[in-house]
Amino acid sequence: MTPLRILHSEAATGMGGQEQYIIRMMLSMRARGHHLEAVCQPHAKLTQRLRDEGFTVHTTVMGGPLNFVKGVARIRRVLREGHFDVLNTHSRRDTLIAGCAGRLAGTPLIVRTRHLAKRAGSLLSYTIIPHRVTTPSDFVRNHLIERGVKPEYVATVYPAVDLAPAPEQSTLRQELRLAQDDIVVGCVAVMRLQKGHRELIDAMEPLVKERPNVHLVLVGGGSPILEQVQAYAAGKGMQERVHFLGTRRDVPNLLAGFDIFALATRTEASGTVFVEAGAAGLPVVGTKVDGVPEMLRDGVTGLLVPLDDRQALTDALRRLVDDPGLRRRMGQAGLKFCRLEGRFTPESMARRIEANYVRWLAERRS
């Protein structure tokens, strides 16, 4: 097929799952021979990350009425001069700015990617400005359809996960001075209230008190929540058994040192960390919310519990803590589901989005 020229836009300035989604999509599409560029705010972390990967990144400030007008004019010029086939927006603000620019530039296809699980407000940035929509899970797709987006206009493109080979040995236990027969329940998530760190500590409390060899390891930064959760664990007398590692760049190394992965998230559009844990051969425990059930197989690769059911969460964790055979079987099933079936690979992500771009461009041109 003829390579496509694609421009991605993002107004957010931080670096999280949404930005990782964009980076992996752009890398995977470039690997298939397409031309990718981006437009971001000049001070955004994504700007430098994409430039480090060799992408051309155009910058424009996207806050305020005056910058709205300037941004539309700037992006319209980028789209026209670059002869882009597709504009893919990712946040409400850049959808309004870049989307209007795309309409004025006559860009053949404008796609909005919806990354959030929460209820969508106005449909302006889903049905009026863009031509089509993609989502990271069927849960988000179904929500938009319920809100009024035509089913044929919205498609699920599962996020790609870095499936690098797992390290042969982890340094985690040596770092924390844990014995080989200690059981480590680990969680990797930025410290935000909706990630459920306190709820996980509550569920772990009986296990920690019953069993001297059970530990909880929390990986992720984010002030002031990090300090608040540390104080919460200390207030329960669990400071010797709950280990806070902050932000780390060696997550595969840490996952290799866990026995169980657990995340009591309150909301999640998809939840790629469950896939990363499964790909590391870990049984996973999570809350049955939003797109999480699509990231694992309940009862096969892990266990899902209702939101805010502390006893159910404790019981699920206890079941895995007490049954090494079950941990092993679920871990092996997770390896197969997350690594071998190909749903979450960069290649799969690229094929899905490419097929949708091509189909939608054909529909638009006809």
VOPAGU-2260 file (C-alpha; in pm, 1 decimal, decimal comma):
REM VOPAGU-2260
SITE   aa  ch    i         X         Y         Z
SITE  MET   A    0       0,0       0,0       0,0
SITE  THR   A    1     102,7     363,0     -46,1
SITE  PRO   A    2     261,9     497,6     274,4
SITE  LEU   A    3      40,3     740,0     464,3
SITE  ARG   A    4     142,8    1081,1     594,1
SITE  ILE   A    5      10,7    1111,4     950,1
SITE  LEU   A    6      21,9    1399,8    1197,4
SITE  HIS   A    7     -50,8    1334,2    1566,1
SITE  SER   A    8    -148,0    1614,6    1804,7
SITE  GLU   A    9    -139,6    1621,9    2185,3
SITE  ALA   A   10    -203,2    1915,4    2419,9
SITE  ALA   A   11    -103,5    1744,9    2747,4
SITE  THR   A   12     236,4    1835,8    2887,9
SITE  GLY   A   13     298,2    1544,5    3125,9
SITE  MET   A   14     406,3    1188,8    3054,8
SITE  GLY   A   15     169,2     902,7    3130,1
SITE  GLY   A   16     -11,8     615,1    2967,6
SITE  GLN   A   17    -173,2     835,6    2703,1
SITE  GLU   A   18     161,0     971,3    2589,6
SITE  GLN   A   19     315,6     622,6    2590,8
SITE  TYR   A   20      27,6     510,2    2368,4
SITE  ILE   A   21     111,8     787,1    2119,1
SITE  ILE   A   22     484,0     706,6    2119,1
SITE  ARG   A   23     425,8     336,4    2060,1
SITE  MET   A   24     169,4     401,7    1788,3
SITE  MET   A   25     403,1     636,7    1604,1
SITE  LEU   A   26     698,2     399,5    1633,4
SITE  SER   A   27     497,2      99,2    1516,6
SITE  MET   A   28     346,7     286,3    1221,4
SITE  ARG   A   29     686,6     420,1    1118,0
SITE  ALA   A   30     816,2      63,5    1124,8
SITE  ARG   A   31     546,1     -21,5     866,1
SITE  GLY   A   32     676,3     247,4     631,4
SITE  HIS   A   33     443,8     538,0     705,9
SITE  HIS   A   34     555,3     899,0     761,0
SITE  LEU   A   35     478,0    1032,2    1109,8
SITE  GLU   A   36     508,6    1380,4    1260,5
SITE  ALA   A   37     353,8    1541,1    1567,1
SITE  VAL   A   38     241,2    1877,1    1703,6
SITE  CYS   A   39     268,7    1934,0    2078,8
SITE  GLN   A   40     319,2    2216,8    2324,3
SITE  PRO   A   41     680,9    2339,1    2338,8
SITE  HIS   A   42     722,1    2251,8    2708,2
SITE  ALA   A   43     559,1    1908,5    2685,0
SITE  LYS   A   44     763,9    1604,8    2784,5
SITE  LEU   A   45     625,7    1426,0    2479,2
SITE  THR   A   46     791,8    1683,8    2253,0
SITE  GLN   A   47    1142,9    1584,5    2358,3
SITE  ARG   A   48    1064,5    1213,7    2380,3
SITE  LEU   A   49     944,9    1207,9    2018,6
SITE  ARG   A   50    1239,6    1414,7    1900,4
SITE  ASP   A   51    1470,7    1170,4    2075,8
SITE  GLU   A   52    1307,9     898,3    1862,9
SITE  GLY   A   53    1385,4    1095,5    1546,1
SITE  PHE   A   54    1039,9    1239,2    1476,0
SITE  THR   A   55     972,7    1592,1    1354,7
SITE  VAL   A   56     768,8    1768,7    1623,1
SITE  HIS   A   57     601,5    2104,4    1554,6
SITE  THR   A   58     522,0    2312,2    1860,9
SITE  THR   A   59     252,2    2561,8    1947,8
SITE  VAL   A   60     112,1    2684,7    2279,8
SITE  MET   A   61    -244,6    2559,6    2315,9
SITE  GLY   A   62    -378,0    2751,3    2616,5
SITE  GLY   A   63    -590,1    3067,4    2600,3
SITE  PRO   A   64    -808,4    3230,0    2331,6
SITE  LEU   A   65    -523,0    3409,4    2152,7
SITE  ASN   A   66    -314,5    3091,3    2138,0
SITE  PHE   A   67    -619,0    2906,8    2005,4
SITE  VAL   A   68    -625,3    3131,5    1700,0
SITE  LYS   A   69    -248,0    3114,2    1658,6
SITE  GLY   A   70    -251,9    2737,6    1703,4
SITE  VAL   A   71    -520,2    2684,3    1439,3
SITE  ALA   A   72    -325,7    2896,9    1190,0
SITE  ARG   A   73       4,1    2723,2    1270,2
SITE  ILE   A   74    -130,9    2368,1    1247,9
SITE  ARG   A   75    -332,1    2448,9     933,1
SITE  ARG   A   76      -7,9    2555,9     769,5
SITE  VAL   A   77     171,6    2239,1     886,8
SITE  LEU   A   78    -107,6    2019,6     749,3
SITE  ARG   A   79    -119,0    2195,9     412,5
SITE  GLU   A   80     255,2    2211,8     359,9
SITE  GLY   A   81     301,7    1853,4     474,9
SITE  HIS   A   82      17,9    1716,0     257,9
SITE  PHE   A   83     -96,1    1490,1     542,1
SITE  ASP   A   84    -353,8    1218,2     479,6
SITE  VAL   A   85    -448,3    1176,7     845,4
SITE  LEU   A   86    -464,0    1400,5    1150,9
SITE  ASN   A   87    -495,1    1198,9    1476,4
SITE  THR   A   88    -581,7    1407,3    1785,2
SITE  HIS   A   89    -568,4    1280,9    2142,9
SITE  SER   A   90    -706,9    1534,5    2393,6
SITE  ARG   A   91   -1006,2    1765,6    2392,7
SITE  ARG   A   92    -797,9    2083,5    2365,1
SITE  ASP   A   93    -583,2    1971,9    2075,5
SITE  THR   A   94    -888,3    1820,2    1905,9
SITE  LEU   A   95   -1052,6    2163,5    1907,1
SITE  ILE   A   96    -739,3    2342,2    1784,3
SITE  ALA   A   97    -584,2    2086,2    1548,6
SITE  GLY   A   98    -923,2    1952,0    1442,4
SITE  CYS   A   99   -1039,9    2297,9    1332,6
SITE  ALA   A  100    -707,4    2342,1    1154,3
SITE  GLY   A  101    -759,8    2009,9     980,4
SITE  ARG   A  102   -1105,4    2107,9     865,5
SITE  LEU   A  103    -974,7    2437,9     728,6
SITE  ALA   A  104    -680,8    2262,9     562,0
SITE  GLY   A  105    -904,8    2002,9     401,0
SITE  THR   A  106    -720,2    1710,6     563,3
SITE  PRO   A  107    -883,7    1394,6     421,6
SITE  LEU   A  108    -923,3    1213,3     755,6
SITE  ILE   A  109    -937,2    1353,8    1110,8
SITE  VAL   A  110    -939,1    1091,0    1385,6
SITE  ARG   A  111    -987,7    1151,6    1759,1
SITE  THR   A  112    -848,1     895,7    2003,1
SITE  ARG   A  113   -1041,4     882,4    2331,1
SITE  HIS   A  114    -811,5     765,8    2612,6
SITE  LEU   A  115   -1030,3     816,4    2921,4
SITE  ALA   A  116   -1275,0     578,5    3086,4
SITE  LYS   A  117   -1489,4     848,3    3247,2
SITE  ARG   A  118   -1813,6     964,5    3087,8
SITE  ALA   A  119   -1762,7    1185,1    2784,4
SITE  GLY   A  120   -1918,2    1530,2    2802,7
SITE  SER   A  121   -1987,8    1720,5    2484,0
SITE  LEU   A  122   -1975,8    1519,3    2162,0
SITE  LEU   A  123   -1823,5    1818,1    1980,4
SITE  SER   A  124   -1478,6    1657,4    1982,6
SITE  TYR   A  125   -1612,3    1314,7    1879,8
SITE  THR   A  126   -1881,6    1361,7    1616,8
SITE  ILE   A  127   -1856,0    1717,3    1480,9
SITE  ILE   A  128   -1486,9    1806,9    1449,2
SITE  PRO   A  129   -1329,4    1464,7    1378,7
SITE  HIS   A  130   -1449,2    1225,0    1111,4
SITE  ARG   A  131   -1381,2     907,5    1311,6
SITE  VAL   A  132   -1277,4     791,9    1661,9
SITE  THR   A  133   -1051,4     522,6    1808,1
SITE  THR   A  134   -1041,9     392,4    2165,4
SITE  PRO   A  135    -797,8     174,5    2365,1
SITE  SER   A  136   -1066,8     -71,0    2477,2
SITE  ASP   A  137   -1411,8    -196,4    2383,4
SITE  PHE   A  138   -1539,9     -53,1    2713,2
SITE  VAL   A  139   -1458,0     301,3    2598,5
SITE  ARG   A  140   -1585,8     228,4    2247,4
SITE  ASN   A  141   -1919,6     102,0    2380,4
SITE  HIS   A  142   -1955,9     407,9    2600,5
SITE  LEU   A  143   -1911,6     642,1    2304,5
SITE  ILE   A  144   -2163,2     442,8    2101,7
SITE  GLU   A  145   -2411,5     477,2    2389,5
SITE  ARG   A  146   -2345,7     852,4    2386,8
SITE  GLY   A  147   -2432,3     874,9    2017,1
SITE  VAL   A  148   -2124,6     798,7    1806,9
SITE  LYS   A  149   -2211,0     571,2    1515,2
SITE  PRO   A  150   -2071,2     219,0    1568,6
SITE  GLU   A  151   -1904,2     216,4    1226,6
SITE  TYR   A  152   -1730,5     545,5    1311,3
SITE  VAL   A  153   -1545,3     421,1    1621,8
SITE  ALA   A  154   -1290,7     137,8    1646,7
SITE  THR   A  155   -1088,9     -21,1    1925,2
SITE  VAL   A  156    -710,9     -16,8    1891,3
SITE  TYR   A  157    -558,1    -195,1    2189,1
SITE  PRO   A  158    -244,3     -32,2    2328,7
SITE  ALA   A  159      92,7    -182,3    2254,0
SITE  VAL   A  160     300,6    -305,0    2545,0
SITE  ASP   A  161     678,0    -327,9    2562,9
SITE  LEU   A  162     731,1    -703,1    2559,9
SITE  ALA   A  163    1107,7    -707,9    2603,2
SITE  PRO   A  164    1247,4   -1042,3    2722,6
SITE  ALA   A  165    1218,4   -1081,3    3097,7
SITE  PRO   A  166    1551,0   -1063,4    3283,3
SITE  GLU   A  167    1687,0   -1396,1    3402,0
SITE  GLN   A  168    1721,8   -1269,2    3755,9
SITE  SER   A  169    1580,9    -973,6    3949,4
SITE  THR   A  170    1777,2    -756,9    4189,9
SITE  LEU   A  171    1463,1    -670,3    4389,6
SITE  ARG   A  172    1504,0    -918,5    4674,4
SITE  GLN   A  173    1868,2    -832,4    4720,7
SITE  GLU   A  174    1779,8    -461,3    4723,2
SITE  LEU   A  175    1510,3    -509,1    4988,5
SITE  ARG   A  176    1700,0    -785,9    5171,6
SITE  LEU   A  177    1418,4   -1033,7    5125,6
SITE  ALA   A  178    1456,3   -1410,0    5143,0
SITE  GLN   A  179    1390,1   -1627,4    4840,2
SITE  ASP   A  180    1088,2   -1783,7    5014,1
SITE  ASP   A  181     933,0   -1445,6    5097,5
SITE  ILE   A  182     618,2   -1378,7    4895,8
SITE  VAL   A  183     613,5   -1042,7    4720,4
SITE  VAL   A  184     289,6    -879,5    4607,7
SITE  GLY   A  185     385,0    -592,7    4379,7
SITE  CYS   A  186     208,6    -294,6    4226,9
SITE  VAL   A  187     340,0     -58,1    3958,5
SITE  ALA   A  188     132,1     258,8    3920,4
SITE  VAL   A  189     174,9     632,6    3953,7
SITE  MET   A  190      58,8     752,9    4295,3
SITE  ARG   A  191    -289,5     887,0    4230,3
SITE  LEU   A  192    -601,5     843,6    4440,2
SITE  GLN   A  193    -782,8     653,2    4165,2
SITE  LYS   A  194    -508,2     387,9    4153,5
SITE  GLY   A  195    -629,3     246,3    4486,0
SITE  HIS   A  196    -302,3     217,5    4679,2
SITE  ARG   A  197    -476,3     262,7    5014,9
SITE  GLU   A  198    -736,6       2,9    4925,7
SITE  LEU   A  199    -458,2    -240,5    4836,5
SITE  ILE   A  200    -283,7    -174,4    5168,8
SITE  ASP   A  201    -612,9    -235,9    5351,6
SITE  ALA   A  202    -659,9    -567,2    5169,8
SITE  MET   A  203    -300,8    -671,5    5242,1
SITE  GLU   A  204    -317,3    -586,0    5612,7
SITE  PRO   A  205    -463,1    -920,9    5730,3
SITE  LEU   A  206    -215,7   -1117,0    5517,2
SITE  VAL   A  207      82,1    -922,0    5647,2
SITE  LYS   A  208     -29,6    -979,8    6006,4
SITE  GLU   A  209    -101,7   -1349,6    5949,8
SITE  ARG   A  210     213,4   -1436,3    5756,4
SITE  PRO   A  211     561,5   -1304,1    5842,7
SITE  ASN   A  212     693,9   -1374,2    5491,6
SITE  VAL   A  213     443,8   -1162,5    5291,8
SITE  HIS   A  214     553,9    -822,7    5161,6
SITE  LEU   A  215     391,8    -549,1    4951,5
SITE  VAL   A  216     609,2    -351,5    4708,7
SITE  LEU   A  217     471,8     -27,1    4562,6
SITE  VAL   A  218     648,6     117,7    4258,6
SITE  GLY   A  219     556,5     466,4    4138,9
SITE  GLY   A  220     602,6     830,4    4228,6
SITE  GLY   A  221     367,2    1122,9    4260,7
SITE  SER   A  222     369,5    1380,7    4538,8
SITE  PRO   A  223     185,3    1445,6    4762,3
SITE  ILE   A  224      -1,2    1112,7    4734,5
SITE  LEU   A  225     320,0     912,7    4778,7
SITE  GLU   A  226     390,5    1074,6    5115,3
SITE  GLN   A  227      26,9    1032,9    5220,8
SITE  VAL   A  228      24,9     661,6    5135,7
SITE  GLN   A  229     354,9     610,7    5316,8
SITE  ALA   A  230     204,4     773,6    5626,8
SITE  TYR   A  231    -108,5     559,8    5586,9
SITE  ALA   A  232      93,5     236,8    5585,8
SITE  ALA   A  233     298,5     355,0    5883,7
SITE  GLY   A  234     -20,7     439,1    6072,1
SITE  LYS   A  235    -123,0      73,8    6037,5
SITE  GLY   A  236     215,7     -41,7    6162,6
SITE  MET   A  237     301,6    -191,5    5821,2
SITE  GLN   A  238     606,5      21,3    5740,3
SITE  GLU   A  239     843,3    -278,0    5769,4
SITE  ARG   A  240     639,4    -485,1    5523,4
SITE  VAL   A  241     526,3    -224,4    5271,8
SITE  HIS   A  242     816,6    -107,1    5058,2
SITE  PHE   A  243     798,7     216,4    4854,2
SITE  LEU   A  244    1041,5     231,2    4562,2
SITE  GLY   A  245     923,4     553,0    4396,4
SITE  THR   A  246     965,3     608,3    4023,0
SITE  ARG   A  247    1184,2     343,7    3862,9
SITE  ARG   A  248    1317,2     286,0    3512,3
SITE  ASP   A  249    1386,3     -85,1    3565,6
SITE  VAL   A  250    1026,7    -206,1    3587,4
SITE  PRO   A  251    1095,2    -539,3    3403,5
SITE  ASN   A  252    1365,2    -610,6    3661,0
SITE  LEU   A  253    1121,7    -538,8    3945,2
SITE  LEU   A  254     836,8    -742,2    3792,3
SITE  ALA   A  255    1073,5   -1038,1    3772,2
SITE  GLY   A  256    1108,4   -1016,7    4151,3
SITE  PHE   A  257     732,8   -1021,9    4222,8
SITE  ASP   A  258     527,7   -1333,4    4293,4
SITE  ILE   A  259     190,5   -1162,9    4239,4
SITE  PHE   A  260      87,3    -838,5    4071,2
SITE  ALA   A  261    -204,8    -642,3    4219,2
SITE  LEU   A  262    -369,8    -310,0    4135,1
SITE  ALA   A  263    -693,2    -196,4    4299,3
SITE  THR   A  264    -758,9      74,7    4040,8
SITE  ARG   A  265   -1085,8     264,2    4055,5
SITE  THR   A  266   -1093,5     360,0    3686,9
SITE  GLU   A  267    -892,3     249,9    3385,1
SITE  ALA   A  268    -959,6     293,5    3014,3
SITE  SER   A  269    -753,7     -17,5    2948,9
SITE  GLY   A  270    -480,9     -94,7    3203,2
SITE  THR   A  271    -170,0    -195,9    3012,3
SITE  VAL   A  272      23,0    -259,8    3333,0
SITE  PHE   A  273    -185,5    -576,9    3375,9
SITE  VAL   A  274     -55,1    -689,2    3036,6
SITE  GLU   A  275     303,5    -603,7    3129,7
SITE  ALA   A  276     266,8    -807,5    3449,1
SITE  GLY   A  277     108,0   -1099,3    3264,7
SITE  ALA   A  278     385,9   -1088,2    3006,5
SITE  ALA   A  279     631,1   -1119,9    3296,3
SITE  GLY   A  280     466,8   -1447,3    3394,4
SITE  LEU   A  281     282,3   -1307,6    3696,2
SITE  PRO   A  282     -68,6   -1391,7    3813,9
SITE  VAL   A  283    -259,8   -1066,1    3847,4
SITE  VAL   A  284    -529,0    -937,0    4081,7
SITE  GLY   A  285    -738,3    -638,5    3980,7
SITE  THR   A  286   -1069,4    -462,6    4016,5
SITE  LYS   A  287   -1347,2    -536,5    3770,8
SITE  VAL   A  288   -1381,2    -184,0    3632,6
SITE  ASP   A  289   -1392,0     -20,5    3289,2
SITE  GLY   A  290   -1145,7    -174,5    3040,8
SITE  VAL   A  291    -950,7    -388,1    3289,8
SITE  PRO   A  292   -1137,4    -715,6    3211,9
SITE  GLU   A  293   -1009,5    -690,3    2851,8
SITE  MET   A  294    -646,8    -692,5    2971,3
SITE  LEU   A  295    -662,9   -1034,0    3141,4
SITE  ARG   A  296    -872,0   -1349,3    3162,4
SITE  ASP   A  297   -1054,4   -1370,3    3492,1
SITE  GLY   A  298    -996,8   -1704,1    3659,7
SITE  VAL   A  299    -732,3   -1799,6    3402,0
SITE  THR   A  300    -452,8   -1540,9    3406,2
SITE  GLY   A  301    -566,3   -1367,6    3722,1
SITE  LEU   A  302    -851,0   -1276,0    3953,1
SITE  LEU   A  303   -1091,0    -981,7    3931,3
SITE  VAL   A  304   -1286,4    -849,4    4229,9
SITE  PRO   A  305   -1566,0    -592,3    4263,9
SITE  LEU   A  306   -1465,5    -233,3    4332,9
SITE  ASP   A  307   -1458,3    -139,9    4703,8
SITE  ASP   A  308   -1498,8    -501,8    4817,9
SITE  ARG   A  309   -1207,4    -522,7    5060,7
SITE  GLN   A  310   -1283,2    -877,4    5168,6
SITE  ALA   A  311   -1298,1   -1004,5    4811,7
SITE  LEU   A  312    -963,3    -839,6    4738,1
SITE  THR   A  313    -807,5    -992,6    5049,8
SITE  ASP   A  314    -950,3   -1334,1    4961,3
SITE  ALA   A  315    -813,8   -1318,1    4605,0
SITE  LEU   A  316    -469,4   -1222,6    4730,3
SITE  ARG   A  317    -478,5   -1489,1    5001,6
SITE  ARG   A  318    -576,1   -1753,1    4747,5
SITE  LEU   A  319    -266,4   -1679,6    4539,3
SITE  VAL   A  320     -36,1   -1630,9    4838,4
SITE  ASP   A  321    -133,1   -1974,3    4974,8
SITE  ASP   A  322    -125,6   -2167,0    4644,6
SITE  PRO   A  323     207,5   -2163,5    4458,6
SITE  GLY   A  324      67,5   -2407,5    4203,1
SITE  LEU   A  325    -213,8   -2165,8    4115,7
SITE  ARG   A  326      36,1   -1880,6    4089,3
SITE  ARG   A  327     242,4   -2087,7    3848,0
SITE  ARG   A  328     -54,9   -2192,5    3632,6
SITE  MET   A  329    -197,1   -1840,8    3610,0
SITE  GLY   A  330     148,0   -1700,8    3536,3
SITE  GLN   A  331     195,3   -1943,7    3247,2
SITE  ALA   A  332    -152,7   -1860,9    3114,0
SITE  GLY   A  333     -66,8   -1491,8    3137,5
SITE  LEU   A  334     249,1   -1545,4    2934,1
SITE  LYS   A  335      44,6   -1708,5    2660,5
SITE  PHE   A  336    -233,2   -1447,8    2662,2
SITE  CYS   A  337      -5,9   -1142,7    2678,8
SITE  ARG   A  338     292,3   -1254,9    2471,3
SITE  LEU   A  339     197,9   -1535,4    2235,1
SITE  GLU   A  340    -151,6   -1437,4    2118,7
SITE  GLY   A  341     -30,3   -1104,3    1977,1
SITE  ARG   A  342    -314,5    -880,6    2088,9
SITE  PHE   A  343     -90,2    -623,2    2255,7
SITE  THR   A  344     216,5    -617,1    2033,0
SITE  PRO   A  345     329,7    -302,7    1846,1
SITE  GLU   A  346     273,2    -492,0    1520,3
SITE  SER   A  347     -87,6    -566,4    1614,5
SITE  MET   A  348    -145,5    -205,7    1716,5
SITE  ALA   A  349      -5,7     -81,2    1385,7
SITE  ARG   A  350    -211,3    -326,7    1178,8
SITE  ARG   A  351    -530,7    -225,1    1354,7
SITE  ILE   A  352    -484,7     148,9    1319,0
SITE  GLU   A  353    -354,6     114,7     963,2
SITE  ALA   A  354    -657,3     -90,0     858,3
SITE  ASN   A  355    -892,3     165,9    1010,0
SITE  TYR   A  356    -713,6     461,3     850,7
SITE  VAL   A  357    -723,2     294,6     509,4
SITE  ARG   A  358   -1089,3     194,6     540,4
SITE  TRP   A  359   -1199,7     535,2     665,0
SITE  LEU   A  360    -999,1     719,9     400,7
SITE  ALA   A  361   -1166,4     508,3     132,5
SITE  GLU   A  362   -1508,4     584,4     279,8
SITE  ARG   A  363   -1432,5     955,4     295,1
SITE  ARG   A  364   -1296,8     971,1     -58,4
SITE  SER   A  365   -1589,5     779,7    -202,9
